[in-house]
Amino acid sequence: MNKAKSSSASLAVQSLELDQQLCFALYSTMLGLNKVYRALLKSLGLTYPQYLVMLVLWESNDLMVSEIGERLFLDSPTLTPLLKRLEAAGLVARNRSGADERQVIVSLTVAGKRLRERAVAIPGCVASAMECAPGEIDTLRSRLTEMRSKLYKNAS
């Protein structure tokens, strides 16, 4: 085998190594991030997916389930159990829309609104755990958002 073929074969094998996979780097990083969030969110009584729902509602209250799902890239069967647990915890209320009975509007309760005050420190704690400067986090978030957009555009 000549040098060019040997080098090409070596690169092909290397491309299948776990540590060469972007997906694994993202996946394992997300596992670490989830561990950090799990510890921080414990005092709020929230799981990470519930925290994401609360973030959406703190941004814009009184949303349809479908609007929350679009924002979080989640479908209704995945979102509904999360919303039911948040409702059971007294953080949100789910009510049928008067205009269209098929639509469910999710609203923050007083307790859900108050929880926001306790959650304000979470992003700073995560940034500290990442040992990143604010500018680094902004750049990383921007690149990941671009990547997500391209992946959704090109996914079949």
VOPATOR-440901 format. One record per residue (C-alpha): x, y, z; chain; residue number from 0. Coordinates in nm, 2 decimals. Each point is the difference from the previous one (the first is absolute). Layout:
SITE/x/y/z/ch/i
SITE/X/Y/Z/A/NUM
...
This chain:
SITE/x/y/z/ch/i
SITE/0.00/0.00/0.00/A/0
SITE/0.14/0.34/-0.09/A/1
SITE/0.03/0.29/0.25/A/2
SITE/-0.30/0.19/-0.14/A/3
SITE/-0.23/-0.30/0.04/A/4
SITE/0.14/-0.09/0.34/A/5
SITE/-0.05/0.36/0.12/A/6
SITE/-0.36/0.01/-0.14/A/7
SITE/-0.08/-0.34/0.17/A/8
SITE/0.14/0.13/0.33/A/9
SITE/-0.21/0.31/-0.02/A/10
SITE/-0.31/-0.20/-0.08/A/11
SITE/0.06/-0.22/0.31/A/12
SITE/0.08/0.30/0.21/A/13
SITE/-0.33/0.17/-0.11/A/14
SITE/-0.19/-0.28/0.18/A/15
SITE/0.18/0.04/0.33/A/16
SITE/-0.24/0.11/0.28/A/17
SITE/0.21/0.30/0.09/A/18
SITE/0.00/0.12/-0.36/A/19
SITE/-0.38/0.03/0.00/A/20
SITE/-0.16/0.34/0.04/A/21
SITE/-0.32/-0.16/0.11/A/22
SITE/0.18/-0.17/0.29/A/23
SITE/0.17/0.32/0.10/A/24
SITE/-0.34/0.18/0.01/A/25
SITE/-0.18/-0.29/0.17/A/26
SITE/0.27/-0.05/0.27/A/27
SITE/0.01/0.37/0.06/A/28
SITE/-0.37/0.01/0.04/A/29
SITE/0.02/-0.28/0.26/A/30
SITE/0.24/0.21/0.20/A/31
SITE/-0.22/0.31/-0.04/A/32
SITE/-0.30/-0.20/0.12/A/33
SITE/0.19/-0.11/0.31/A/34
SITE/0.07/0.37/0.08/A/35
SITE/-0.36/0.10/-0.06/A/36
SITE/-0.14/-0.30/0.20/A/37
SITE/0.19/0.12/0.31/A/38
SITE/-0.10/0.37/-0.05/A/39
SITE/-0.37/-0.08/-0.08/A/40
SITE/-0.05/-0.24/0.29/A/41
SITE/-0.06/0.30/0.23/A/42
SITE/-0.27/0.13/-0.24/A/43
SITE/-0.17/-0.34/-0.02/A/44
SITE/0.04/-0.01/-0.38/A/45
SITE/0.15/-0.24/-0.25/A/46
SITE/0.20/0.14/-0.29/A/47
SITE/-0.29/-0.04/-0.25/A/48
SITE/-0.24/0.17/0.25/A/49
SITE/0.25/0.28/0.04/A/50
SITE/0.00/0.05/-0.38/A/51
SITE/-0.38/0.02/0.00/A/52
SITE/0.01/0.26/0.28/A/53
SITE/0.26/0.20/-0.19/A/54
SITE/-0.23/0.02/-0.29/A/55
SITE/-0.30/0.10/0.22/A/56
SITE/0.21/0.26/0.19/A/57
SITE/0.08/0.16/-0.34/A/58
SITE/-0.36/0.00/-0.12/A/59
SITE/-0.29/-0.12/0.22/A/60
SITE/-0.33/-0.15/-0.12/A/61
SITE/0.12/-0.21/-0.29/A/62
SITE/-0.16/-0.28/-0.18/A/63
SITE/0.16/-0.34/0.05/A/64
SITE/0.09/0.00/-0.37/A/65
SITE/0.19/0.33/0.04/A/66
SITE/0.20/-0.14/0.29/A/67
SITE/0.08/-0.31/-0.20/A/68
SITE/0.12/0.21/-0.30/A/69
SITE/0.23/0.20/0.22/A/70
SITE/0.15/-0.31/0.17/A/71
SITE/0.00/-0.23/-0.31/A/72
SITE/-0.24/-0.24/0.18/A/73
SITE/-0.32/-0.17/-0.11/A/74
SITE/-0.32/0.01/0.20/A/75
SITE/0.02/-0.36/0.12/A/76
SITE/0.34/0.08/0.15/A/77
SITE/-0.10/0.34/0.14/A/78
SITE/-0.34/-0.10/0.16/A/79
SITE/0.14/-0.21/0.28/A/80
SITE/0.25/0.28/0.09/A/81
SITE/-0.29/0.25/0.01/A/82
SITE/-0.21/-0.24/0.21/A/83
SITE/0.28/-0.03/0.26/A/84
SITE/0.05/0.38/0.00/A/85
SITE/-0.37/0.04/0.05/A/86
SITE/0.00/-0.25/0.29/A/87
SITE/0.28/0.19/0.16/A/88
SITE/-0.21/0.32/-0.02/A/89
SITE/0.23/0.18/-0.24/A/90
SITE/-0.22/0.02/-0.30/A/91
SITE/-0.37/-0.02/-0.09/A/92
SITE/-0.13/-0.17/-0.32/A/93
SITE/-0.33/0.13/-0.14/A/94
SITE/-0.19/-0.07/-0.32/A/95
SITE/-0.02/0.30/-0.23/A/96
SITE/-0.33/0.17/-0.02/A/97
SITE/0.05/0.06/-0.37/A/98
SITE/0.10/-0.36/-0.09/A/99
SITE/-0.07/-0.28/0.25/A/100
SITE/0.28/-0.21/-0.17/A/101
SITE/0.26/0.26/0.12/A/102
SITE/0.14/-0.02/0.35/A/103
SITE/0.14/0.33/0.14/A/104
SITE/0.28/-0.04/0.26/A/105
SITE/0.03/0.28/0.26/A/106
SITE/0.23/0.06/0.29/A/107
SITE/-0.15/0.00/0.34/A/108
SITE/0.11/0.25/0.27/A/109
SITE/0.24/-0.27/0.13/A/110
SITE/0.13/-0.05/-0.35/A/111
SITE/0.07/0.37/-0.04/A/112
SITE/0.17/0.01/0.34/A/113
SITE/0.22/-0.29/-0.08/A/114
SITE/0.17/0.22/-0.27/A/115
SITE/0.15/0.21/0.28/A/116
SITE/0.17/-0.31/0.14/A/117
SITE/0.12/-0.11/-0.34/A/118
SITE/0.18/0.32/-0.10/A/119
SITE/0.34/-0.12/0.13/A/120
SITE/-0.01/-0.33/-0.20/A/121
SITE/0.16/0.13/-0.33/A/122
SITE/0.29/0.16/0.20/A/123
SITE/0.06/-0.32/0.19/A/124
SITE/0.01/-0.20/-0.32/A/125
SITE/0.24/0.24/-0.16/A/126
SITE/0.22/-0.03/0.31/A/127
SITE/-0.01/-0.38/-0.02/A/128
SITE/0.10/0.03/-0.37/A/129
SITE/0.29/0.22/0.10/A/130
SITE/-0.08/0.23/-0.30/A/131
SITE/0.01/0.37/-0.04/A/132
SITE/-0.34/0.16/-0.10/A/133
SITE/0.13/0.07/-0.35/A/134
SITE/0.11/-0.36/-0.05/A/135
SITE/-0.35/-0.13/0.09/A/136
SITE/-0.16/0.25/-0.24/A/137
SITE/0.22/-0.12/-0.28/A/138
SITE/-0.06/-0.36/0.08/A/139
SITE/-0.38/0.05/0.02/A/140
SITE/0.00/0.19/-0.33/A/141
SITE/0.20/-0.28/-0.18/A/142
SITE/-0.22/-0.27/0.14/A/143
SITE/-0.32/0.19/-0.10/A/144
SITE/0.14/0.03/-0.35/A/145
SITE/0.08/-0.37/-0.01/A/146
SITE/-0.34/-0.09/0.13/A/147
SITE/-0.17/0.21/-0.27/A/148
SITE/0.21/-0.17/-0.28/A/149
SITE/-0.07/-0.34/0.14/A/150
SITE/-0.37/0.05/0.01/A/151
SITE/0.01/0.15/-0.35/A/152
SITE/0.19/-0.30/-0.14/A/153
SITE/-0.16/-0.28/0.20/A/154
SITE/-0.22/-0.23/-0.20/A/155
